[in-house]
Amino acid sequence: MNRFVVFIALILLLQSCSNQTSKIDREALVKRHNPTVVAADSLAVLSVGNGNFAFTADFTGLQTWPDFYEHGIPVLTQSHWGWHSMPGGEKYALKDELQYYDSHGRQVPYASKRGTAETEWLRANPHRLNLGRIGFVLKKRDGTRVEIQDAQNIRQTLDLWNGLLSSYFEIEDQPVRVETAVHGKKDAVSVRVKSPLLKAGQLQVVIEFPYGSENWGPDASDWTHPDRYKTQVFERTENRIDLKCTLDSETYYASIGWSGKGSMKKTAKHRFVFTPASAETFELSTLFSKDPTHIDIPGADETQHTLAALWQKYWTTGGAVDLSASKDPRAKELERRIVLSQYLIKINSSGPLPPQETGLTCNSWYGKPHLEMHWWHAVQFVLWGHYETLEKTMPWYQSILPRAKWMARLQGYSGVRWPKMVGPDGREGPSSVGVFLIWQQPHPIYYAELLYRMHPDRETLEKYKEIVFESAEFMASYAWWDESNKRYVLGPPLIPAQEKHPAATTMNPTFELAYWAWGLETAQKWRERLGLPRDEKWERVRTHLSPLPVKNGLYVNAETAMNTFGKGGRRVGHPSLLGAYGMLPGNVVDAETMRRTLKKVMQTWNWESTWGWDFPLTAMTAARVGEPELAVDALLMDSGKNRYLLNGHNYQVKHLPLYLPGNGGLLTAVAMMAAGWDGAPNVHAPGFPQDGSWNVHWEGLQRMP
């Protein structure tokens, strides 16, 4: 009997080992989550892109009915380089729009003023452009316009493995087949159309160019001021037209090419209509560029080929997680979210500039990056085996060092003070909240450390040492010495990551204290790796930082918010106190105290007030404190801000219909839960339950710090 039991156990062990060492069929994994649209839905848009440029389409494969999608996810064309500023604001300067706040008897300037013409211009400019709208003009047999409700038998599928969007619909029982792709290396979108409507003269393509908009978002277009800008033809051949778009001081170009015979006519100031010749198929490509180009416009075959090569490299060289053998009924949905998040993050968040929260799909906060959110977009790239994507953004941090140093000096600090909401030039946008956040300050140290883990050599240290050391220098100078209690404190003024506490009175938030301790210690390790002594000032601040605030055996939001879990306590917004031992390895955290805090947060927090990255944040904390069941529960919590649409986007609210920090956060948490973290239990997939309900087959992931 005992031998039989041992034999069965050995068989089960061998099966388990075989399951974990066999290669994942990545193509099958990805393709089983290809999203399919079967009806007009203002949130069911699909995007194609290459990481620098993206084209978002409705169910026709183009941007045919933009008005229908205006109050869902708008159909736009965006790039990392397409920006615009309204004229007249060049004379405004951030240094002239400051307000002063008391910091332990010292008056410190912050760009917190709002409501004036100057501050609102500085906040809304520059803003990201919608480069153009490409859609069908469809007519019925009687010559009247086809409306969206007239489209029948809709079926549109995004082939994630190749990045190709295939659309099918019918107009009066006549089929229209469309293939849409973005070039793998150029900012070009190509479309191939096949339909009997072509011969009947019932299908045309319209290309329109809008003005820039100072609207907060999500639509980045102004179609109401056609006299403010110019769209000019500067070159034309039989199968090509080159356009110059001039918006005040900004200029960009759109080159349009087509196959076969056809005519392109300008029908309004910024509107061009292409009428294909009498044939059942045609191709049309539009190449967008910041500078004039005379290169060949790629056709549909080239575009699809280069895009397929880009995506197949992405899917085969990074990490993968297969949950198909799991017994937990939630596994299929989690796997869907993982695959779609990988696709969306690649399209939207992998350029040379830190991405905005809505990437290249639509605008939020005028299209500007939020640097405290860059962590939630980009850390996962390293954990999923694409470290070069994070590395691509580091030169931008280097480029804004002078501006960040200026801000630190203006406020009386040394080092660099990284801004919060910025344009490409790194200038801070005025805000009554953002300018008081500090949790983005250690982020660049975290990025540099992740990259060092991938390449632990002198070259990496030399490349990023200025970013690391200047960040640490600010952190040390920002901390204030409390002589009466013989400790360093953070703030005021300060707004924690939770964003629910007043700047003027908040001091020593839990997460920020832990991040300060981790960041300063990591910077000291960089000095040691370079053969330098530990910096005495940094060390004094690190070793004399205030302890994390605790009440009744629980961590609280801040030392000035000791009533966090009492009556009237602020358990809303981001539960950022959990990040001290979730995002971070918790070198100043007591694990049991955090475990109790986690359970209290799960029981009492107002989850409807949270945002998309709060659920993976909570899952990471649960994993670290040895509560894998809670980790999965948090990651898949049934809550309004944890909703993932058919296309994989993390829906938040009407004015923020997608939220990439939620997608990136999910990927970070899953990688951590599967591959583990420094000091994790020596078991397979330590962040997942070990009761047999989850079979986590993974490969190509990196361990989290």
Summary of the structure (lengths in Angstrom):
residues: 705
radius of gyration: 26.6
end to end distance: 45.2
largest distance: 89.2
contacts: 2528
relative contact order: 0.10
helix: 35%
strand: 22%
